[in-house]
């Protein structure tokens, strides 16, 4: 991955995926999905409520 400023949430997510043995392509796919979800919400995904997830 490229060197960029990374949020603690993203760092933890990547670390957790590595611990679980996910490959690079799988990690990138998950990161892309979370970025899309954050764009949909208009805020950080860690602030999502159960109602946000029902949409």
mmCIF entry with sequence, helices, sheets and N, C-alpha, C, O atoms, coordinates in Angstrom:
data_MODEL
# 
_entry.id   MODEL 
# 
_entity.id                         1 
_entity.type                       polymer 
_entity.pdbx_number_of_molecules   1 
# 
_entity_poly.entity_id                      1 
_entity_poly.type                           'polypeptide(L)' 
_entity_poly.nstd_linkage                   no 
_entity_poly.nstd_monomer                   no 
_entity_poly.pdbx_seq_one_letter_code       
;(UNK)(UNK)(UNK)(UNK)(UNK)(UNK)(UNK)(UNK)(UNK)(UNK)(UNK)(UNK)(UNK)(UNK)(UNK)(UNK)
(UNK)(UNK)(UNK)(UNK)(UNK)(UNK)(UNK)(UNK)(UNK)(UNK)(UNK)(UNK)(UNK)(UNK)(UNK)(UNK)
(UNK)(UNK)(UNK)(UNK)(UNK)(UNK)(UNK)(UNK)(UNK)(UNK)(UNK)(UNK)(UNK)(UNK)(UNK)(UNK)
(UNK)(UNK)(UNK)(UNK)(UNK)(UNK)(UNK)
;
_entity_poly.pdbx_seq_one_letter_code_can   XXXXXXXXXXXXXXXXXXXXXXXXXXXXXXXXXXXXXXXXXXXXXXXXXXXXXXX 
_entity_poly.pdbx_strand_id                 A 
# 
loop_
_entity_poly_seq.entity_id 
_entity_poly_seq.num 
_entity_poly_seq.mon_id 
_entity_poly_seq.hetero 
1 1  UNK n 
1 2  UNK n 
1 3  UNK n 
1 4  UNK n 
1 5  UNK n 
1 6  UNK n 
1 7  UNK n 
1 8  UNK n 
1 9  UNK n 
1 10 UNK n 
1 11 UNK n 
1 12 UNK n 
1 13 UNK n 
1 14 UNK n 
1 15 UNK n 
1 16 UNK n 
1 17 UNK n 
1 18 UNK n 
1 19 UNK n 
1 20 UNK n 
1 21 UNK n 
1 22 UNK n 
1 23 UNK n 
1 24 UNK n 
1 25 UNK n 
1 26 UNK n 
1 27 UNK n 
1 28 UNK n 
1 29 UNK n 
1 30 UNK n 
1 31 UNK n 
1 32 UNK n 
1 33 UNK n 
1 34 UNK n 
1 35 UNK n 
1 36 UNK n 
1 37 UNK n 
1 38 UNK n 
1 39 UNK n 
1 40 UNK n 
1 41 UNK n 
1 42 UNK n 
1 43 UNK n 
1 44 UNK n 
1 45 UNK n 
1 46 UNK n 
1 47 UNK n 
1 48 UNK n 
1 49 UNK n 
1 50 UNK n 
1 51 UNK n 
1 52 UNK n 
1 53 UNK n 
1 54 UNK n 
1 55 UNK n 
# 
_struct_asym.id          A 
_struct_asym.entity_id   1 
# 
loop_
_struct_conf.conf_type_id 
_struct_conf.id 
_struct_conf.pdbx_PDB_helix_id 
_struct_conf.beg_label_comp_id 
_struct_conf.beg_label_asym_id 
_struct_conf.beg_label_seq_id 
_struct_conf.pdbx_beg_PDB_ins_code 
_struct_conf.end_label_comp_id 
_struct_conf.end_label_asym_id 
_struct_conf.end_label_seq_id 
_struct_conf.pdbx_end_PDB_ins_code 
_struct_conf.beg_auth_comp_id 
_struct_conf.beg_auth_asym_id 
_struct_conf.beg_auth_seq_id 
_struct_conf.end_auth_comp_id 
_struct_conf.end_auth_asym_id 
_struct_conf.end_auth_seq_id 
_struct_conf.pdbx_PDB_helix_class 
_struct_conf.details 
_struct_conf.pdbx_PDB_helix_length 
HELX_P HELX_P1 AA1 UNK A 8  ? UNK A 19 ? UNK A 8  UNK A 19 1 ? 12 
HELX_P HELX_P2 AA2 UNK A 24 ? UNK A 41 ? UNK A 24 UNK A 41 1 ? 18 
HELX_P HELX_P3 AA3 UNK A 45 ? UNK A 47 ? UNK A 45 UNK A 47 5 ? 3  
HELX_P HELX_P4 AA4 UNK A 50 ? UNK A 54 ? UNK A 50 UNK A 54 1 ? 5  
# 
_struct_conf_type.id          HELX_P 
_struct_conf_type.criteria    ? 
_struct_conf_type.reference   ? 
# 
loop_
_atom_site.group_PDB 
_atom_site.id 
_atom_site.type_symbol 
_atom_site.label_atom_id 
_atom_site.label_alt_id 
_atom_site.label_comp_id 
_atom_site.label_asym_id 
_atom_site.label_entity_id 
_atom_site.label_seq_id 
_atom_site.pdbx_PDB_ins_code 
_atom_site.Cartn_x 
_atom_site.Cartn_y 
_atom_site.Cartn_z 
_atom_site.occupancy 
_atom_site.B_iso_or_equiv 
_atom_site.pdbx_formal_charge 
_atom_site.auth_seq_id 
_atom_site.auth_comp_id 
_atom_site.auth_asym_id 
_atom_site.auth_atom_id 
_atom_site.pdbx_PDB_model_num 
ATOM 1   N N  . UNK A 1 1  ? 0.841   -1.181  0.000  1.00 0.00 ? 1  UNK A N  1 
ATOM 2   C CA . UNK A 1 1  ? 0.000   0.000   0.000  1.00 0.00 ? 1  UNK A CA 1 
ATOM 3   C C  . UNK A 1 1  ? 0.886   1.243   0.000  1.00 0.00 ? 1  UNK A C  1 
ATOM 4   O O  . UNK A 1 1  ? 2.042   1.198   0.420  1.00 0.00 ? 1  UNK A O  1 
ATOM 5   N N  . UNK A 1 2  ? 0.331   2.340   -0.472 1.00 0.00 ? 2  UNK A N  1 
ATOM 6   C CA . UNK A 1 2  ? 1.093   3.568   -0.520 1.00 0.00 ? 2  UNK A CA 1 
ATOM 7   C C  . UNK A 1 2  ? 1.174   4.180   0.864  1.00 0.00 ? 2  UNK A C  1 
ATOM 8   O O  . UNK A 1 2  ? 0.327   3.946   1.726  1.00 0.00 ? 2  UNK A O  1 
ATOM 9   N N  . UNK A 1 3  ? 2.220   4.973   1.048  1.00 0.00 ? 3  UNK A N  1 
ATOM 10  C CA . UNK A 1 3  ? 2.391   5.680   2.315  1.00 0.00 ? 3  UNK A CA 1 
ATOM 11  C C  . UNK A 1 3  ? 1.446   6.873   2.343  1.00 0.00 ? 3  UNK A C  1 
ATOM 12  O O  . UNK A 1 3  ? 1.611   7.815   1.567  1.00 0.00 ? 3  UNK A O  1 
ATOM 13  N N  . UNK A 1 4  ? 0.481   6.839   3.209  1.00 0.00 ? 4  UNK A N  1 
ATOM 14  C CA . UNK A 1 4  ? -0.449  7.942   3.363  1.00 0.00 ? 4  UNK A CA 1 
ATOM 15  C C  . UNK A 1 4  ? -0.824  8.039   4.826  1.00 0.00 ? 4  UNK A C  1 
ATOM 16  O O  . UNK A 1 4  ? -0.661  7.083   5.585  1.00 0.00 ? 4  UNK A O  1 
ATOM 17  N N  . UNK A 1 5  ? -1.323  9.188   5.215  1.00 0.00 ? 5  UNK A N  1 
ATOM 18  C CA . UNK A 1 5  ? -1.769  9.355   6.583  1.00 0.00 ? 5  UNK A CA 1 
ATOM 19  C C  . UNK A 1 5  ? -2.944  8.417   6.813  1.00 0.00 ? 5  UNK A C  1 
ATOM 20  O O  . UNK A 1 5  ? -3.910  8.411   6.050  1.00 0.00 ? 5  UNK A O  1 
ATOM 21  N N  . UNK A 1 6  ? -2.848  7.623   7.878  1.00 0.00 ? 6  UNK A N  1 
ATOM 22  C CA . UNK A 1 6  ? -3.854  6.605   8.126  1.00 0.00 ? 6  UNK A CA 1 
ATOM 23  C C  . UNK A 1 6  ? -4.506  6.843   9.482  1.00 0.00 ? 6  UNK A C  1 
ATOM 24  O O  . UNK A 1 6  ? -3.830  7.106   10.477 1.00 0.00 ? 6  UNK A O  1 
ATOM 25  N N  . UNK A 1 7  ? -5.821  6.748   9.503  1.00 0.00 ? 7  UNK A N  1 
ATOM 26  C CA . UNK A 1 7  ? -6.550  6.920   10.761 1.00 0.00 ? 7  UNK A CA 1 
ATOM 27  C C  . UNK A 1 7  ? -6.308  5.700   11.650 1.00 0.00 ? 7  UNK A C  1 
ATOM 28  O O  . UNK A 1 7  ? -5.998  4.618   11.152 1.00 0.00 ? 7  UNK A O  1 
ATOM 29  N N  . UNK A 1 8  ? -6.450  5.872   12.956 1.00 0.00 ? 8  UNK A N  1 
ATOM 30  C CA . UNK A 1 8  ? -6.304  4.723   13.855 1.00 0.00 ? 8  UNK A CA 1 
ATOM 31  C C  . UNK A 1 8  ? -7.305  3.605   13.518 1.00 0.00 ? 8  UNK A C  1 
ATOM 32  O O  . UNK A 1 8  ? -6.978  2.424   13.631 1.00 0.00 ? 8  UNK A O  1 
ATOM 33  N N  . UNK A 1 9  ? -8.513  3.977   13.108 1.00 0.00 ? 9  UNK A N  1 
ATOM 34  C CA . UNK A 1 9  ? -9.519  2.983   12.740 1.00 0.00 ? 9  UNK A CA 1 
ATOM 35  C C  . UNK A 1 9  ? -9.044  2.146   11.555 1.00 0.00 ? 9  UNK A C  1 
ATOM 36  O O  . UNK A 1 9  ? -9.155  0.920   11.566 1.00 0.00 ? 9  UNK A O  1 
ATOM 37  N N  . UNK A 1 10 ? -8.514  2.816   10.535 1.00 0.00 ? 10 UNK A N  1 
ATOM 38  C CA . UNK A 1 10 ? -8.034  2.094   9.350  1.00 0.00 ? 10 UNK A CA 1 
ATOM 39  C C  . UNK A 1 10 ? -6.827  1.226   9.695  1.00 0.00 ? 10 UNK A C  1 
ATOM 40  O O  . UNK A 1 10 ? -6.718  0.097   9.214  1.00 0.00 ? 10 UNK A O  1 
ATOM 41  N N  . UNK A 1 11 ? -5.925  1.741   10.519 1.00 0.00 ? 11 UNK A N  1 
ATOM 42  C CA . UNK A 1 11 ? -4.760  0.962   10.938 1.00 0.00 ? 11 UNK A CA 1 
ATOM 43  C C  . UNK A 1 11 ? -5.197  -0.319  11.641 1.00 0.00 ? 11 UNK A C  1 
ATOM 44  O O  . UNK A 1 11 ? -4.666  -1.398  11.377 1.00 0.00 ? 11 UNK A O  1 
ATOM 45  N N  . UNK A 1 12 ? -6.168  -0.186  12.535 1.00 0.00 ? 12 UNK A N  1 
ATOM 46  C CA . UNK A 1 12 ? -6.650  -1.352  13.274 1.00 0.00 ? 12 UNK A CA 1 
ATOM 47  C C  . UNK A 1 12 ? -7.310  -2.355  12.336 1.00 0.00 ? 12 UNK A C  1 
ATOM 48  O O  . UNK A 1 12 ? -7.116  -3.563  12.475 1.00 0.00 ? 12 UNK A O  1 
ATOM 49  N N  . UNK A 1 13 ? -8.083  -1.859  11.390 1.00 0.00 ? 13 UNK A N  1 
ATOM 50  C CA . UNK A 1 13 ? -8.751  -2.742  10.436 1.00 0.00 ? 13 UNK A CA 1 
ATOM 51  C C  . UNK A 1 13 ? -7.722  -3.532  9.629  1.00 0.00 ? 13 UNK A C  1 
ATOM 52  O O  . UNK A 1 13 ? -7.879  -4.739  9.446  1.00 0.00 ? 13 UNK A O  1 
ATOM 53  N N  . UNK A 1 14 ? -6.690  -2.876  9.154  1.00 0.00 ? 14 UNK A N  1 
ATOM 54  C CA . UNK A 1 14 ? -5.649  -3.544  8.372  1.00 0.00 ? 14 UNK A CA 1 
ATOM 55  C C  . UNK A 1 14 ? -4.906  -4.557  9.237  1.00 0.00 ? 14 UNK A C  1 
ATOM 56  O O  . UNK A 1 14 ? -4.625  -5.672  8.797  1.00 0.00 ? 14 UNK A O  1 
ATOM 57  N N  . UNK A 1 15 ? -4.594  -4.170  10.450 1.00 0.00 ? 15 UNK A N  1 
ATOM 58  C CA . UNK A 1 15 ? -3.914  -5.083  11.369 1.00 0.00 ? 15 UNK A CA 1 
ATOM 59  C C  . UNK A 1 15 ? -4.777  -6.321  11.636 1.00 0.00 ? 15 UNK A C  1 
ATOM 60  O O  . UNK A 1 15 ? -4.271  -7.444  11.629 1.00 0.00 ? 15 UNK A O  1 
ATOM 61  N N  . UNK A 1 16 ? -6.057  -6.119  11.867 1.00 0.00 ? 16 UNK A N  1 
ATOM 62  C CA . UNK A 1 16 ? -6.966  -7.244  12.110 1.00 0.00 ? 16 UNK A CA 1 
ATOM 63  C C  . UNK A 1 16 ? -7.053  -8.161  10.891 1.00 0.00 ? 16 UNK A C  1 
ATOM 64  O O  . UNK A 1 16 ? -7.094  -9.382  11.040 1.00 0.00 ? 16 UNK A O  1 
ATOM 65  N N  . UNK A 1 17 ? -7.083  -7.593  9.701  1.00 0.00 ? 17 UNK A N  1 
ATOM 66  C CA . UNK A 1 17 ? -7.160  -8.409  8.491  1.00 0.00 ? 17 UNK A CA 1 
ATOM 67  C C  . UNK A 1 17 ? -5.886  -9.229  8.314  1.00 0.00 ? 17 UNK A C  1 
ATOM 68  O O  . UNK A 1 17 ? -5.943  -10.387 7.899  1.00 0.00 ? 17 UNK A O  1 
ATOM 69  N N  . UNK A 1 18 ? -4.738  -8.629  8.628  1.00 0.00 ? 18 UNK A N  1 
ATOM 70  C CA . UNK A 1 18 ? -3.471  -9.370  8.526  1.00 0.00 ? 18 UNK A CA 1 
ATOM 71  C C  . UNK A 1 18 ? -3.432  -10.519 9.522  1.00 0.00 ? 18 UNK A C  1 
ATOM 72  O O  . UNK A 1 18 ? -2.999  -11.622 9.190  1.00 0.00 ? 18 UNK A O  1 
ATOM 73  N N  . UNK A 1 19 ? -3.887  -10.258 10.751 1.00 0.00 ? 19 UNK A N  1 
ATOM 74  C CA . UNK A 1 19 ? -3.919  -11.300 11.779 1.00 0.00 ? 19 UNK A CA 1 
ATOM 75  C C  . UNK A 1 19 ? -4.789  -12.465 11.322 1.00 0.00 ? 19 UNK A C  1 
ATOM 76  O O  . UNK A 1 19 ? -4.476  -13.625 11.592 1.00 0.00 ? 19 UNK A O  1 
ATOM 77  N N  . UNK A 1 20 ? -5.871  -12.155 10.636 1.00 0.00 ? 20 UNK A N  1 
ATOM 78  C CA . UNK A 1 20 ? -6.786  -13.191 10.146 1.00 0.00 ? 20 UNK A CA 1 
ATOM 79  C C  . UNK A 1 20 ? -6.276  -13.880 8.879  1.00 0.00 ? 20 UNK A C  1 
ATOM 80  O O  . UNK A 1 20 ? -6.903  -14.815 8.380  1.00 0.00 ? 20 UNK A O  1 
ATOM 81  N N  . UNK A 1 21 ? -5.147  -13.418 8.369  1.00 0.00 ? 21 UNK A N  1 
ATOM 82  C CA . UNK A 1 21 ? -4.522  -14.066 7.217  1.00 0.00 ? 21 UNK A CA 1 
ATOM 83  C C  . UNK A 1 21 ? -5.102  -13.688 5.871  1.00 0.00 ? 21 UNK A C  1 
ATOM 84  O O  . UNK A 1 21 ? -4.933  -14.430 4.903  1.00 0.00 ? 21 UNK A O  1 
ATOM 85  N N  . UNK A 1 22 ? -5.782  -12.550 5.780  1.00 0.00 ? 22 UNK A N  1 
ATOM 86  C CA . UNK A 1 22 ? -6.341  -12.122 4.496  1.00 0.00 ? 22 UNK A CA 1 
ATOM 87  C C  . UNK A 1 22 ? -5.219  -11.675 3.558  1.00 0.00 ? 22 UNK A C  1 
ATOM 88  O O  . UNK A 1 22 ? -4.257  -11.031 3.975  1.00 0.00 ? 22 UNK A O  1 
ATOM 89  N N  . UNK A 1 23 ? -5.365  -12.025 2.308  1.00 0.00 ? 23 UNK A N  1 
ATOM 90  C CA . UNK A 1 23 ? -4.391  -11.610 1.305  1.00 0.00 ? 23 UNK A CA 1 
ATOM 91  C C  . UNK A 1 23 ? -4.563  -10.143 0.939  1.00 0.00 ? 23 UNK A C  1 
ATOM 92  O O  . UNK A 1 23 ? -5.554  -9.512  1.307  1.00 0.00 ? 23 UNK A O  1 
ATOM 93  N N  . UNK A 1 24 ? -3.591  -9.609  0.215  1.00 0.00 ? 24 UNK A N  1 
ATOM 94  C CA . UNK A 1 24 ? -3.600  -8.189  -0.161 1.00 0.00 ? 24 UNK A CA 1 
ATOM 95  C C  . UNK A 1 24 ? -4.839  -7.803  -0.970 1.00 0.00 ? 24 UNK A C  1 
ATOM 96  O O  . UNK A 1 24 ? -5.441  -6.759  -0.716 1.00 0.00 ? 24 UNK A O  1 
ATOM 97  N N  . UNK A 1 25 ? -5.224  -8.631  -1.939 1.00 0.00 ? 25 UNK A N  1 
ATOM 98  C CA . UNK A 1 25 ? -6.390  -8.296  -2.762 1.00 0.00 ? 25 UNK A CA 1 
ATOM 99  C C  . UNK A 1 25 ? -7.662  -8.269  -1.924 1.00 0.00 ? 25 UNK A C  1 
ATOM 100 O O  . UNK A 1 25 ? -8.515  -7.400  -2.103 1.00 0.00 ? 25 UNK A O  1 
ATOM 101 N N  . UNK A 1 26 ? -7.780  -9.208  -1.029 1.00 0.00 ? 26 UNK A N  1 
ATOM 102 C CA . UNK A 1 26 ? -8.951  -9.271  -0.165 1.00 0.00 ? 26 UNK A CA 1 
ATOM 103 C C  . UNK A 1 26 ? -8.991  -8.038  0.750  1.00 0.00 ? 26 UNK A C  1 
ATOM 104 O O  . UNK A 1 26 ? -10.052 -7.452  0.966  1.00 0.00 ? 26 UNK A O  1 
ATOM 105 N N  . UNK A 1 27 ? -7.830  -7.655  1.281  1.00 0.00 ? 27 UNK A N  1 
ATOM 106 C CA . UNK A 1 27 ? -7.744  -6.461  2.130  1.00 0.00 ? 27 UNK A CA 1 
ATOM 107 C C  . UNK A 1 27 ? -8.158  -5.220  1.356  1.00 0.00 ? 27 UNK A C  1 
ATOM 108 O O  . UNK A 1 27 ? -8.938  -4.406  1.849  1.00 0.00 ? 27 UNK A O  1 
ATOM 109 N N  . UNK A 1 28 ? -7.641  -5.077  0.157  1.00 0.00 ? 28 UNK A N  1 
ATOM 110 C CA . UNK A 1 28 ? -7.974  -3.898  -0.659 1.00 0.00 ? 28 UNK A CA 1 
ATOM 111 C C  . UNK A 1 28 ? -9.467  -3.845  -0.961 1.00 0.00 ? 28 UNK A C  1 
ATOM 112 O O  . UNK A 1 28 ? -10.060 -2.767  -0.980 1.00 0.00 ? 28 UNK A O  1 
ATOM 113 N N  . UNK A 1 29 ? -10.070 -4.997  -1.195 1.00 0.00 ? 29 UNK A N  1 
ATOM 114 C CA . UNK A 1 29 ? -11.504 -5.060  -1.458 1.00 0.00 ? 29 UNK A CA 1 
ATOM 115 C C  . UNK A 1 29 ? -12.299 -4.592  -0.236 1.00 0.00 ? 29 UNK A C  1 
ATOM 116 O O  . UNK A 1 29 ? -13.255 -3.828  -0.367 1.00 0.00 ? 29 UNK A O  1 
ATOM 117 N N  . UNK A 1 30 ? -11.904 -5.049  0.934  1.00 0.00 ? 30 UNK A N  1 
ATOM 118 C CA . UNK A 1 30 ? -12.582 -4.624  2.163  1.00 0.00 ? 30 UNK A CA 1 
ATOM 119 C C  . UNK A 1 30 ? -12.412 -3.129  2.406  1.00 0.00 ? 30 UNK A C  1 
ATOM 120 O O  . UNK A 1 30 ? -13.367 -2.442  2.766  1.00 0.00 ? 30 UNK A O  1 
ATOM 121 N N  . UNK A 1 31 ? -11.209 -2.634  2.211  1.00 0.00 ? 31 UNK A N  1 
ATOM 122 C CA . UNK A 1 31 ? -10.937 -1.205  2.415  1.00 0.00 ? 31 UNK A CA 1 
ATOM 123 C C  . UNK A 1 31 ? -11.771 -0.366  1.454  1.00 0.00 ? 31 UNK A C  1 
ATOM 124 O O  . UNK A 1 31 ? -12.326 0.662   1.844  1.00 0.00 ? 31 UNK A O  1 
ATOM 125 N N  . UNK A 1 32 ? -11.859 -0.803  0.198  1.00 0.00 ? 32 UNK A N  1 
ATOM 126 C CA . UNK A 1 32 ? -12.664 -0.083  -0.797 1.00 0.00 ? 32 UNK A CA 1 
ATOM 127 C C  . UNK A 1 32 ? -14.134 -0.054  -0.371 1.00 0.00 ? 32 UNK A C  1 
ATOM 128 O O  . UNK A 1 32 ? -14.793 0.979   -0.490 1.00 0.00 ? 32 UNK A O  1 
ATOM 129 N N  . UNK A 1 33 ? -14.646 -1.177  0.124  1.00 0.00 ? 33 UNK A N  1 
ATOM 130 C CA . UNK A 1 33 ? -16.045 -1.239  0.558  1.00 0.00 ? 33 UNK A CA 1 
ATOM 131 C C  . UNK A 1 33 ? -16.290 -0.297  1.737  1.00 0.00 ? 33 UNK A C  1 
ATOM 132 O O  . UNK A 1 33 ? -17.323 0.371   1.786  1.00 0.00 ? 33 UNK A O  1 
ATOM 133 N N  . UNK A 1 34 ? -15.372 -0.236  2.671  1.00 0.00 ? 34 UNK A N  1 
ATOM 134 C CA . UNK A 1 34 ? -15.528 0.656   3.818  1.00 0.00 ? 34 UNK A CA 1 
ATOM 135 C C  . UNK A 1 34 ? -15.439 2.115   3.380  1.00 0.00 ? 34 UNK A C  1 
ATOM 136 O O  . UNK A 1 34 ? -16.172 2.959   3.895  1.00 0.00 ? 34 UNK A O  1 
ATOM 137 N N  . UNK A 1 35 ? -14.547 2.421   2.434  1.00 0.00 ? 35 UNK A N  1 
ATOM 138 C CA . UNK A 1 35 ? -14.466 3.791   1.909  1.00 0.00 ? 35 UNK A CA 1 
ATOM 139 C C  . UNK A 1 35 ? -15.775 4.188   1.233  1.00 0.00 ? 35 UNK A C  1 
ATOM 140 O O  . UNK A 1 35 ? -16.251 5.310   1.407  1.00 0.00 ? 35 UNK A O  1 
ATOM 141 N N  . UNK A 1 36 ? -16.352 3.274   0.465  1.00 0.00 ? 36 UNK A N  1 
ATOM 142 C CA . UNK A 1 36 ? -17.633 3.543   -0.198 1.00 0.00 ? 36 UNK A CA 1 
ATOM 143 C C  . UNK A 1 36 ? -18.738 3.754   0.837  1.00 0.00 ? 36 UNK A C  1 
ATOM 144 O O  . UNK A 1 36 ? -19.577 4.641   0.679  1.00 0.00 ? 36 UNK A O  1 
ATOM 145 N N  . UNK A 1 37 ? -18.739 2.945   1.891  1.00 0.00 ? 37 UNK A N  1 
ATOM 146 C CA . UNK A 1 37 ? -19.728 3.078   2.949  1.00 0.00 ? 37 UNK A CA 1 
ATOM 147 C C  . UNK A 1 37 ? -19.578 4.424   3.650  1.00 0.00 ? 37 UNK A C  1 
ATOM 148 O O  . UNK A 1 37 ? -20.575 5.089   3.933  1.00 0.00 ? 37 UNK A O  1 
ATOM 149 N N  . UNK A 1 38 ? -18.337 4.833   3.932  1.00 0.00 ? 38 UNK A N  1 
ATOM 150 C CA . UNK A 1 38 ? -18.099 6.124   4.569  1.00 0.00 ? 38 UNK A CA 1 
ATOM 151 C C  . UNK A 1 38 ? -18.581 7.266   3.678  1.00 0.00 ? 38 UNK A C  1 
ATOM 152 O O  . UNK A 1 38 ? -19.147 8.243   4.167  1.00 0.00 ? 38 UNK A O  1 
ATOM 153 N N  . UNK A 1 39 ? -18.357 7.141   2.373  1.00 0.00 ? 39 UNK A N  1 
ATOM 154 C CA . UNK A 1 39 ? -18.829 8.172   1.438  1.00 0.00 ? 39 UNK A CA 1 
ATOM 155 C C  . UNK A 1 39 ? -20.357 8.223   1.434  1.00 0.00 ? 39 UNK A C  1 
ATOM 156 O O  . UNK A 1 39 ? -20.944 9.305   1.383  1.00 0.00 ? 39 UNK A O  1 
ATOM 157 N N  . UNK A 1 40 ? -20.995 7.064   1.487  1.00 0.00 ? 40 UNK A N  1 
ATOM 158 C CA . UNK A 1 40 ? -22.453 6.995   1.541  1.00 0.00 ? 40 UNK A CA 1 
ATOM 159 C C  . UNK A 1 40 ? -22.981 7.672   2.809  1.00 0.00 ? 40 UNK A C  1 
ATOM 160 O O  . UNK A 1 40 ? -23.942 8.440   2.764  1.00 0.00 ? 40 UNK A O  1 
ATOM 161 N N  . UNK A 1 41 ? -22.333 7.370   3.944  1.00 0.00 ? 41 UNK A N  1 
ATOM 162 C CA . UNK A 1 41 ? -22.755 7.963   5.215  1.00 0.00 ? 41 UNK A CA 1 
ATOM 163 C C  . UNK A 1 41 ? -22.452 9.453   5.297  1.00 0.00 ? 41 UNK A C  1 
ATOM 164 O O  . UNK A 1 41 ? -23.200 10.223  5.899  1.00 0.00 ? 41 UNK A O  1 
ATOM 165 N N  . UNK A 1 42 ? -21.347 9.841   4.683  1.00 0.00 ? 42 UNK A N  1 
ATOM 166 C CA . UNK A 1 42 ? -20.900 11.223  4.784  1.00 0.00 ? 42 UNK A CA 1 
ATOM 167 C C  . UNK A 1 42 ? -20.136 11.487  6.069  1.00 0.00 ? 42 UNK A C  1 
ATOM 168 O O  . UNK A 1 42 ? -19.945 12.633  6.476  1.00 0.00 ? 42 UNK A O  1 
ATOM 169 N N  . UNK A 1 43 ? -19.701 10.395  6.704  1.00 0.00 ? 43 UNK A N  1 
ATOM 170 C CA . UNK A 1 43 ? -18.924 10.515  7.944  1.00 0.00 ? 43 UNK A CA 1 
ATOM 171 C C  . UNK A 1 43 ? -18.172 9.204   8.174  1.00 0.00 ? 43 UNK A C  1 
ATOM 172 O O  . UNK A 1 43 ? -18.293 8.257   7.397  1.00 0.00 ? 43 UNK A O  1 
ATOM 173 N N  . UNK A 1 44 ? -17.403 9.170   9.246  1.00 0.00 ? 44 UNK A N  1 
ATOM 174 C CA . UNK A 1 44 ? -16.612 7.993   9.557  1.00 0.00 ? 44 UNK A CA 1 
ATOM 175 C C  . UNK A 1 44 ? -17.510 6.784   9.821  1.00 0.00 ? 44 UNK A C  1 
ATOM 176 O O  . UNK A 1 44 ? -18.540 6.912   10.484 1.00 0.00 ? 44 UNK A O  1 
ATOM 177 N N  . UNK A 1 45 ? -17.132 5.625   9.315  1.00 0.00 ? 45 UNK A N  1 
ATOM 178 C CA . UNK A 1 45 ? -17.970 4.444   9.515  1.00 0.00 ? 45 UNK A CA 1 
ATOM 179 C C  . UNK A 1 45 ? -18.085 4.012   10.975 1.00 0.00 ? 45 UNK A C  1 
ATOM 180 O O  . UNK A 1 45 ? -19.025 3.301   11.330 1.00 0.00 ? 45 UNK A O  1 
ATOM 181 N N  . UNK A 1 46 ? -17.155 4.426   11.822 1.00 0.00 ? 46 UNK A N  1 
ATOM 182 C CA . UNK A 1 46 ? -17.264 4.036   13.230 1.00 0.00 ? 46 UNK A CA 1 
ATOM 183 C C  . UNK A 1 46 ? -18.346 4.821   13.969 1.00 0.00 ? 46 UNK A C  1 
ATOM 184 O O  . UNK A 1 46 ? -18.611 4.565   15.144 1.00 0.00 ? 46 UNK A O  1 
ATOM 185 N N  . UNK A 1 47 ? -18.966 5.774   13.281 1.00 0.00 ? 47 UNK A N  1 
ATOM 186 C CA . UNK A 1 47 ? -20.074 6.527   13.879 1.00 0.00 ? 47 UNK A CA 1 
ATOM 187 C C  . UNK A 1 47 ? -21.424 6.009   13.391 1.00 0.00 ? 47 UNK A C  1 
ATOM 188 O O  . UNK A 1 47 ? -22.463 6.557   13.759 1.00 0.00 ? 47 UNK A O  1 
ATOM 189 N N  . UNK A 1 48 ? -21.424 4.962   12.567 1.00 0.00 ? 48 UNK A N  1 
ATOM 190 C CA . UNK A 1 48 ? -22.663 4.414   12.017 1.00 0.00 ? 48 UNK A CA 1 
ATOM 191 C C  . UNK A 1 48 ? -23.548 3.859   13.135 1.00 0.00 ? 48 UNK A C  1 
ATOM 192 O O  . UNK A 1 48 ? -23.071 3.213   14.068 1.00 0.00 ? 48 UNK A O  1 
ATOM 193 N N  . UNK A 1 49 ? -24.813 4.121   13.017 1.00 0.00 ? 49 UNK A N  1 
ATOM 194 C CA . UNK A 1 49 ? -25.793 3.626   13.985 1.00 0.00 ? 49 UNK A CA 1 
ATOM 195 C C  . UNK A 1 49 ? -26.479 2.389   13.411 1.00 0.00 ? 49 UNK A C  1 
ATOM 196 O O  . UNK A 1 49 ? -26.383 2.135   12.211 1.00 0.00 ? 49 UNK A O  1 
ATOM 197 N N  . UNK A 1 50 ? -27.159 1.630   14.235 1.00 0.00 ? 50 UNK A N  1 
ATOM 198 C CA . UNK A 1 50 ? -27.903 0.480   13.688 1.00 0.00 ? 50 UNK A CA 1 
ATOM 199 C C  . UNK A 1 50 ? -28.900 0.912   12.605 1.00 0.00 ? 50 UNK A C  1 
ATOM 200 O O  . UNK A 1 50 ? -29.123 0.175   11.645 1.00 0.00 ? 50 UNK A O  1 
ATOM 201 N N  . UNK A 1 51 ? -29.489 2.081   12.750 1.00 0.00 ? 51 UNK A N  1 
ATOM 202 C CA . UNK A 1 51 ? -30.423 2.579   11.741 1.00 0.00 ? 51 UNK A CA 1 
ATOM 203 C C  . UNK A 1 51 ? -29.709 2.840   10.407 1.00 0.00 ? 51 UNK A C  1 
ATOM 204 O O  . UNK A 1 51 ? -30.265 2.567   9.343  1.00 0.00 ? 51 UNK A O  1 
ATOM 205 N N  . UNK A 1 52 ? -28.476 3.367   10.462 1.00 0.00 ? 52 UNK A N  1 
ATOM 206 C CA . UNK A 1 52 ? -27.695 3.584   9.236  1.00 0.00 ? 52 UNK A CA 1 
ATOM 207 C C  . UNK A 1 52 ? -27.466 2.259   8.499  1.00 0.00 ? 52 UNK A C  1 
ATOM 208 O O  . UNK A 1 52 ? -27.469 2.221   7.268  1.00 0.00 ? 52 UNK A O  1 
ATOM 209 N N  . UNK A 1 53 ? -27.272 1.195   9.244  1.00 0.00 ? 53 UNK A N  1 
ATOM 210 C CA . UNK A 1 53 ? -26.963 -0.092  8.647  1.00 0.00 ? 53 UNK A CA 1 
ATOM 211 C C  . UNK A 1 53 ? -28.190 -0.773  8.059  1.00 0.00 ? 53 UNK A C  1 
ATOM 212 O O  . UNK A 1 53 ? -28.062 -1.699  7.258  1.00 0.00 ? 53 UNK A O  1 
ATOM 213 N N  . UNK A 1 54 ? -29.354 -0.333  8.443  1.00 0.00 ? 54 UNK A N  1 
ATOM 214 C CA . UNK A 1 54 ? -30.599 -0.919  7.937  1.00 0.00 ? 54 UNK A CA 1 
ATOM 215 C C  . UNK A 1 54 ? -30.959 -0.384  6.548  1.00 0.00 ? 54 UNK A C  1 
ATOM 216 O O  . UNK A 1 54 ? -31.735 -1.022  5.837  1.00 0.00 ? 54 UNK A O  1 
ATOM 217 N N  . UNK A 1 55 ? -30.431 0.739   6.155  1.00 0.00 ? 55 UNK A N  1 
ATOM 218 C CA . UNK A 1 55 ? -30.809 1.385   4.893  1.00 0.00 ? 55 UNK A CA 1 
ATOM 219 C C  . UNK A 1 55 ? -30.490 0.552   3.682  1.00 0.00 ? 55 UNK A C  1 
ATOM 220 O O  . UNK A 1 55 ? -30.754 0.974   2.556  1.00 0.00 ? 55 UNK A O  1 
# 
